[in-house]
Amino acid sequence: MEKKNVTEVVIGGKIYKLGGYESEDYLHQVASYLNNRITELKSLDGYHRLPTAQKSLMLDLNTADDYFKAKRQVEKLEADLSDKDRELYEIRHELVSAQVKLEENQKLITSLREEADDYLKRIALLEARVSHQDDQDKNPEKETAGRKEKR
């Protein structure tokens, strides 16, 4: 179990002993916050004429006001964070989908290139046949002579 810290702080010009499981620095920050609020309240017209109970109530109300404003801001930031998390999830999902689509397209490109290569080979073969046929049509005597020599 954590050790309880006790420290002396000055709040409103009086020395108090504060204790808690938070660090001494934190307890001094709390006292400093209260001193700043008291200083702000003292700068208001008519504050000095108020009874002590009302001064204390004003400090309590201002502290509660700060708390609720901070709480509202935290809730807004948490909502913004949740929205950003949702957006990030959607973007990651889109990225994965795009990567899958890219892989599919790369496979299709590879397949189409192979198919195009096959067609180019067939075209070259057919062109060679046509060229050979043209040669035979132009020089029929060579073909006949070639056949006679073979016999």
Secondary structure, DSSP 8 states (H G I E B T S, - for coil): ----EEEEEEETTEEEEEEESS-HHHHHHHHHHHHHHHHHHHTSTTGGGS-HHHHHHHHHHHHHHHHHHHHHHHHHHHHHHHHHHHHHHHHHHHHHHHHHHHHHHHHHHHHHHHHHHHHHHHHHHHHHHHHHHHHHHH-HHHHHHHHHHH-
